[in-house]
Amino acid sequence: MRAEQVDDAIEFWGGNFGTAASEDFTALQVSGPAEHFPKLLDVFGQIVLEPSFPQREVVAARKRWIAQIVNDLDDPAQVASRAVVRALWGDHPYGHPVEGSIRDVGTFTRADAIGFHRKRFGPKASVLVIVGDIAEQAVRAAVEGTFGRWRGEAEGPPALEKRESPALPGEALLVHKPEQTQTQVRLAALAFPKGDPDSFPAEVLETVLGGVFTSRLMQAIRVERGLSYGANSSFDSYLAGGSLIVSTFTKTETTREIIEVALGEIAKLREKGPTRGEMSAAQTYLAGLFPLRLETNEALAGAIGELKLYGLPEEWVTGYRRKITELIPEQIVQVARKYLAPDRFTFALVGDAPAVARQLRGLIRTRVRPISDLR
């Protein structure tokens, strides 16, 4: 079935189809009216079980992705996102951007697509999640009729080693983008894998540090000093590890200042933790926001899929609000001291390299690289 035939069939039954890829998994999803569930599932099954990967569509997809990567490399923020992954993970599989590189995408062939599908797709390595107003018996019958014959080589996810320290600990990967008047700044540290109990106190810590407009980074960097319009922090967790990334940007001449301010806020939070007011506000915010994250069928299906893929108990979702609201200050301080230690950080910057390097002299050792290294 060609791409346009897939689109026509799903559209005919009032549905939508989409795909996504992350550091750990590939996701395919179809949604539509419950009354047309059997028809939509049949088309979906053909996509999953019997993709034909027509040569012309592989070529077209390859061209689109290369064009997208070229476009991304013109955006300093996108370049910084690529650079921080390299500085943090190095040659680890997580050190390769999910969207790929021009070099790799340019060599991708139809045979590669077929081989990947054969090796990585299969019932033992996949999770099928169905959410909607459909009788269980009807779901079971339709799924068995569509997927009962599915076979595949994949037994599960590939084994990945855990990285113990950043690829460039204490150093900065400085990507040269000539004639820039601003510097994109990233501070990053390795963190915990998906399912680690530290996830819950880390969410509160992240919110206080840079997760909302009233966070410490926003107050110190934007409100008090006017160094940037924005600054944020985020913990991300994967199958074999995780990261904390602080993101901001500023004028070239204030690059050093914004890094020193960010490191200062991180140090204060590491030593004393959040105030009781900050912690209470973060807990209230997270507990209140959580139900909104599961409002749609698509969001709920995604949450269930992650539970299954990562082997997490249902209580990881059903007990989320309780786990957040029952946290005590000592737990936040413990996680802060564990993941915000100064020797855990690496840096990625994008800007006019000579000018930025002068700013960092005596603060951080830099490794200057051209943008072409990230292609």
C-alpha positions in Angstrom: 0.0 0.0 0.0 1.5 3.3 -1.1 1.5 6.4 1.2 -1.3 8.1 -0.7 -3.4 5.0 -0.5 -2.9 4.8 3.3 -3.8 8.5 3.6 -6.9 8.0 1.5 -8.1 4.9 3.4 -7.6 6.5 6.8 -9.2 9.8 5.7 -12.2 7.9 4.3 -12.9 6.4 7.7 -12.5 9.8 9.4 -9.1 9.0 11.0 -5.7 10.5 11.5 -2.3 8.7 11.3 1.0 9.8 12.7 4.5 8.5 13.5 7.2 9.6 15.9 10.6 8.5 17.0 12.4 9.1 20.3 15.7 8.1 21.9 14.2 4.7 22.9 11.3 3.8 20.6 9.3 4.4 17.4 5.6 5.1 17.8 2.8 4.8 15.2 -0.7 5.9 16.0 -4.1 6.1 14.4 -7.1 7.8 15.8 -10.7 8.1 14.6 -14.4 7.5 15.3 -15.0 4.4 17.5 -17.6 3.2 15.1 -15.0 2.7 12.4 -12.5 1.0 14.7 -12.3 -2.3 12.8 -11.6 -0.6 9.5 -9.0 1.8 10.9 -7.3 -1.1 12.8 -7.2 -3.1 9.5 -5.4 -0.3 7.7 -3.1 0.3 10.7 -2.2 -3.4 10.7 -1.2 -3.3 7.1 1.1 -0.4 7.8 2.7 -2.1 10.8 2.9 -5.7 9.4 3.4 -5.2 5.7 5.1 -1.9 4.8 6.3 -1.9 1.2 8.7 1.1 1.5 8.4 2.1 -2.2 11.7 3.4 -3.6 10.3 6.7 -4.6 8.8 7.3 -1.2 12.1 6.5 0.5 13.9 8.9 -1.8 11.3 11.6 -1.1 11.5 11.1 2.6 15.3 11.2 2.5 15.2 14.6 0.7 12.7 16.0 3.1 14.8 15.0 6.1 18.0 16.4 4.7 16.2 19.7 3.9 14.9 19.7 7.5 18.3 19.2 9.0 19.8 21.9 6.8 17.1 24.2 7.9 17.7 23.3 11.6 21.4 24.0 11.3 20.5 27.6 10.3 18.8 28.0 13.7 21.3 28.6 16.5 18.9 27.1 19.1 18.6 23.9 17.1 22.4 23.8 16.7 22.7 24.2 20.4 20.3 21.3 21.0 22.5 19.1 18.8 25.7 20.3 20.4 24.6 19.6 23.9 23.7 16.0 23.1 27.2 15.6 21.7 28.9 17.2 24.7 26.9 15.1 27.1 26.7 11.7 25.5 29.6 11.6 23.1 29.7 8.4 21.1 26.9 6.7 23.1 23.8 5.9 21.1 22.0 8.8 22.9 24.7 11.1 21.5 23.2 10.9 18.0 20.3 13.2 17.4 17.0 11.4 16.9 16.5 13.2 13.5 19.8 11.9 12.3 22.6 13.6 10.4 22.9 14.6 6.8 25.7 12.1 6.4 23.6 9.2 7.7 20.3 10.2 6.2 22.0 10.7 2.8 23.1 7.1 2.7 19.8 5.7 3.9 18.3 3.2 1.4 15.1 1.1 1.0 17.1 -1.9 2.0 17.9 -0.1 5.3 14.2 0.5 5.9 13.3 -3.1 5.3 16.1 -4.4 7.4 15.2 -2.1 10.3 11.6 -3.1 10.2 12.5 -6.8 10.1 15.0 -6.6 13.0 13.2 -4.1 15.3 9.5 -4.6 14.7 7.7 -7.6 16.2 5.1 -8.6 18.7 7.6 -9.4 21.4 9.2 -5.9 21.2 6.0 -3.9 20.7 3.1 -2.7 22.7 -0.4 -2.1 21.2 -2.5 0.3 23.2 -6.2 1.0 22.4 -8.2 3.7 24.1 -11.8 4.5 23.3 -15.5 3.6 23.8 -15.3 0.1 22.4 -16.4 -3.2 23.9 -13.5 -5.3 25.1 -14.8 -8.4 23.2 -14.9 -6.4 20.0 -11.4 -5.1 20.6 -10.0 -8.6 21.2 -11.6 -10.0 18.1 -10.4 -7.2 15.9 -6.8 -7.3 17.3 -6.6 -11.0 16.9 -7.9 -10.9 13.4 -5.4 -8.2 12.4 -2.3 -8.9 14.5 -2.7 -12.6 15.3 -0.4 -13.6 12.4 2.3 -11.1 13.2 5.8 -12.5 13.5 9.1 -10.7 13.9 12.7 -11.2 14.8 12.8 -8.5 17.6 12.9 -9.9 21.1 13.1 -6.6 22.9 15.1 -3.3 23.0 18.8 -3.4 22.3 21.1 -3.4 25.3 22.6 0.0 26.1 25.4 0.7 28.5 24.9 3.4 31.1 27.2 6.4 30.7 28.8 7.4 34.0 30.1 10.8 33.2 29.7 13.4 30.4 31.7 13.1 27.3 33.2 16.6 28.0 33.1 17.0 31.8 33.6 20.5 32.9 34.3 21.6 29.3 32.3 23.5 26.7 31.7 22.5 23.1 31.6 25.8 21.4 30.1 25.7 17.9 31.3 28.6 15.7 28.5 30.4 13.9 30.1 33.6 12.4 28.8 37.1 12.9 26.3 36.1 15.6 25.5 38.8 18.1 23.9 36.3 20.6 25.1 33.1 22.2 22.9 30.1 22.7 23.9 28.5 26.1 23.3 25.0 27.4 24.4 23.5 30.7 23.9 19.8 31.0 24.5 16.9 33.4 23.7 13.2 33.3 20.8 12.1 35.5 18.6 9.0 36.0 16.9 6.5 33.8 13.1 6.2 33.3 11.5 4.7 36.4 14.0 5.9 38.9 12.4 7.0 42.2 14.4 10.3 42.0 12.0 11.3 39.2 9.4 12.7 41.6 11.6 15.0 43.7 13.5 15.9 40.5 10.2 17.2 39.0 9.8 19.6 41.9 13.5 20.6 41.7 13.2 21.2 38.0 10.1 23.4 38.5 11.8 25.5 41.1 15.0 25.8 39.1 13.7 26.6 35.6 10.3 24.9 34.9 8.0 27.9 35.2 8.1 31.7 34.7 8.5 32.3 38.4 11.5 29.9 38.6 14.9 30.9 40.0 16.6 31.0 36.7 13.9 33.2 35.1 13.9 35.6 38.1 17.7 35.9 38.2 18.4 36.0 34.5 15.4 37.8 33.1 13.6 39.7 35.8 16.6 40.9 37.9 19.3 41.3 35.3 17.6 41.4 31.9 20.2 39.1 30.4 17.7 37.1 28.3 14.0 36.7 27.6 14.0 33.1 28.7 15.8 30.4 30.7 14.5 26.9 31.5 15.6 23.6 32.9 14.4 20.1 32.2 15.1 16.5 33.4 14.6 13.9 30.7 14.8 10.2 31.3 15.4 7.2 28.9 15.9 3.5 29.1 19.6 3.6 29.9 20.0 7.0 31.5 18.9 10.6 31.6 19.9 14.2 31.6 19.3 17.6 33.1 19.6 20.5 30.6 19.5 24.2 31.3 18.8 26.3 28.2 19.1 30.0 27.7 20.6 32.7 25.4 22.1 36.1 25.7 24.1 38.8 24.0 27.6 37.7 23.1 29.1 40.2 25.6 27.1 38.9 28.5 27.8 35.2 27.8 30.1 34.8 30.8 27.7 36.6 33.1 24.7 34.5 32.2 26.7 31.3 32.8 27.9 32.5 36.2 24.4 33.5 37.2 23.0 30.1 36.2 25.8 28.3 38.0 25.2 30.5 41.0 21.5 29.7 41.2 22.3 26.0 40.7 24.8 26.1 43.6 22.4 27.8 45.9 19.7 25.3 45.2 22.1 22.5 45.6 23.3 23.7 49.0 20.0 24.7 50.6 17.2 23.3 48.4 14.0 25.2 47.7 12.2 27.3 50.3 9.0 25.9 51.7 7.1 28.4 49.7 8.8 27.4 46.5 8.3 23.7 47.2 4.7 24.1 48.1 4.0 26.1 44.9 5.8 23.6 42.7 3.9 20.7 44.3 0.6 22.4 43.8 1.4 23.3 40.2 2.6 19.8 39.2 -0.3 18.1 41.0 -2.8 20.4 39.3 -1.3 20.1 35.9 -1.0 16.3 35.8 -4.7 15.5 35.0 -4.5 17.9 32.0 -1.7 15.9 30.6 -4.0 12.9 30.3 -7.1 14.6 29.0 -7.2 13.1 25.5 -7.3 9.5 24.3 -4.0 10.1 22.5 -2.3 11.3 25.7 -3.7 8.5 27.7 -2.6 5.9 25.2 0.9 7.4 25.2 1.1 7.2 28.9 0.0 3.6 29.0 2.4 2.7 26.2 5.3 4.2 28.2 4.4 2.2 31.3 4.5 -1.0 29.3 7.6 -0.2 27.3 9.6 0.8 30.4 8.2 -1.9 32.6 6.7 0.6 35.1 3.8 -0.2 37.5 0.4 1.5 36.9 0.9 3.3 40.2 3.6 5.4 38.4 0.7 7.2 36.8 -2.2 6.6 39.2 -0.1 7.5 42.3 1.7 10.5 40.7 -0.2 13.3 42.5 0.2 11.5 45.9 4.0 11.0 45.3 4.4 14.6 44.4 2.4 16.1 47.3 3.9 13.8 49.9 7.5 14.8 49.2 9.4 16.5 52.0 12.2 19.1 51.7 15.0 16.7 52.6 14.2 14.6 49.5 14.5 17.6 47.2 17.8 18.6 48.8 19.1 15.0 48.5 18.3 14.9 44.7 19.7 18.5 44.2 23.1 17.5 45.8 23.1 14.3 43.8 22.5 15.8 40.3 23.6 19.4 40.6 27.1 18.8 41.7 29.5 21.1 39.7 31.7 18.2 38.5 28.7 16.7 36.7 28.2 19.6 34.2 29.2 20.0 30.7 28.4 23.0 28.4 27.4 23.6 24.8 27.4 27.1 23.2 26.7 28.4 19.8 27.9 31.8 18.7 30.8 33.8 17.2 33.5 31.5 18.6 36.4 34.0 19.0 34.2 36.5 20.9 32.6 33.8 23.0 35.9 32.1 23.8 37.3 35.4 25.1 34.3 35.6 27.5 34.9 32.1 28.8 38.6 32.5 29.4 39.5 31.4 32.9 36.0 30.0 33.5 35.5 27.1 31.2 37.8 25.3 28.8 36.4 25.4 25.3 36.6 23.1 22.3 35.7 25.0 19.2 34.0 23.1 16.4 32.4 24.2 13.1 28.7 23.6 12.4 29.7 21.1 9.8 30.7 18.7 12.6 27.0 18.5 13.5 25.8 17.8 10.0 
